[in-house]
Amino acid sequence: MKKESRYGEVSKQLRTGYLHYTTKSLVQVLEKFCESPVGASARVMLVLPEGRNPLQKEFNIREIKLIENQIIGATEKYRCVITVE
């Protein structure tokens, strides 16, 4: 028999869905990007969640990654993408 959480499935997702970044861990991630020339010159882009409340002004960082730029005609080759939730 499966035990049901007090708050249902949403509670499980919130506990396991994201990492809590501290200022120290955030700086460590960005310093790793800066070790390579492409990471150091990458533009930064913030990705907001779809369907968010327009009154929401504060977000938790979910993921930080360096991806190849898919924008045609852009001068930079990579982007540092910060996804929030």
Stockholm file with secondary structure:
# STOCKHOLM 1.0

chainA/1-85         MKKESRYGEVSKQLRTGYLHYTTKSLVQVLEKFCESPVGASARVMLVLPEGRNPLQKEFNIREIKLIENQIIGATEKYRCVITVE
#=GR chainA/1-85 SS CCCCCTTCHHHHHHHHSCCCCCHHHHHHHHHHHHTSHHHHTCEEEEECCTTCCTTCCCCCEEEEEEEECCCTTCSCSEEEEEEEC
#=GC SS_cons        CCCCCTTCHHHHHHHHSCCCCCHHHHHHHHHHHHTSHHHHTCEEEEECCTTCCTTCCCCCEEEEEEEECCCTTCSCSEEEEEEEC
//
